[in-house]
Amino acid sequence: MKKYIVQGGVPLKGEVTVPGAKNAATKELIACLLSDEPVVLHNVPDIGDVDVTLEMIRALGVKVTQENGTVTVDAGTLKTSRVEEQQRRKNRIPILLLGPLLHRFGEAMIPRLGGCEIGARPVNFHLDALEKMGATIQCTDDGYDAKAKKLHGAVIDLPFPSVGATENIMLAAVLAQGTTTIKNAAVEPEIVDLAALLQAMGAIINLDVNRTWVIEGVASLHGTEHRVIPDRIVAASFLTAAALTGGDVFVRDARQIDLLTFLNALRRANVPFEISEEGIRVTASKQLKPIVLETDVHPGFMTDWQQPFVILLTQADGVSIVHETVYEDRFGYAQALEKMGAKIQLHCECLGGKSCRFHEHDYRHSAVVVGPTPLKAADIEIPDLRAGFSYLIAALIAKGSSTITGVEHIERGYEDIIGRLKKLGAKITVK
Ligand code: EPU
């Protein structure tokens, strides 16, 4: 089993470049299937989730070429509507194939989904919306069996601004007959980037006021070229790591506009940073301050920034509160941190401000973090992708040598993570 051995106590220094966004690139690879002409995507990260997505679309008959972050997808050769059983439970991308496959074949068969275990992660919003658009979908033990002669537009009011459901409806709506309106939709930068690609392919797609997407179906989409936006989760992860290790790091391609809420939290925690057009530089804080933090859908503080930020708060002087409002079970990683010396108490109540949709459940979705607590090295197993990076930075500031297993979770989403950290001076060996 592959593991990282991390020697703590070295401040990170130098420059690191942010790769393309996982959560944009993987969806955009699926959007390419809506055209039978080649689509060229630049800045596609070299990560496990992209490999899984490419393997899946290749198995559907799509021609893919890959060179230095540029991927050309030619779905003119798409030959089957059945996603292979071997893609079962690898990640959550296959569900997004329903729209494109229904348009191309009138039917689609998708195996059960995988992805990080951070809550129940149902797909009821996706399925309800597609049914409203004219699909009939059967959920079997094996997966989802969908049929639709022709998808049509609909007004869909999402119960929660789900990222995946918004993307799924978009991918179905661009070629549907008539207009689709998605109310209470997600408006994350990765979704806006997906919309930009779809528009470049010939779609008519508009972001209206109040989280509403309006999409007028067109008869066909054509090939184009598109550059994937930089990954704001990777950017925030490096900025946090730099601040925590007391280092000085310039994170190239960290875009202020995608990181506004994150940068506000950094400022409140007393982390100095400088913004330029090329990126963001973080330097060591004289004293980290505790803060109250609430995760939310965009433009709120991302749930995927929460885990590295909690490590930062373990080193702040006082009591911080973190309220997770997107996923009911995203603090599972805290236990291993306690083993390293962190003081993190989990609560079912909504602490810190507003009451969220989990307030009547027994979900431990609020955390009280008491700092500063020096961390000591430990042997830790990564439970999910974002927790993985937070363990890495915890190990980078811990006293002694930590052994981290379950590293395949990290490699699903962070391109050349060890190479990048080592370039910044981190002492890590891979075994
Ligand atoms: N939800 C439902 N029903 C649905 C869909 C979602 O109840 O049909 C609930 C979920 O259970 C969750 C909430 O709505 O409580 C939000 O889920 P959402 O659909 O927005 O998440 P997702 O599309 O499955 C994506 C990212 C996640 C990221 C979230 C939130 C990808 C592949 N995944 O997940 O990223 O945390 O949006 O921004 O884009 C990661 O990259 O490590 C990751 C987990």
Residues whose N, C-alpha, C, O or C-beta is under 5 A from the ligand:
A	BS01	EPU	N23 R121 P122 V123 N124 F125 H126 F160 P161 S162 V163 G164 A165 T303 D304 V326 Y327 L385 R386
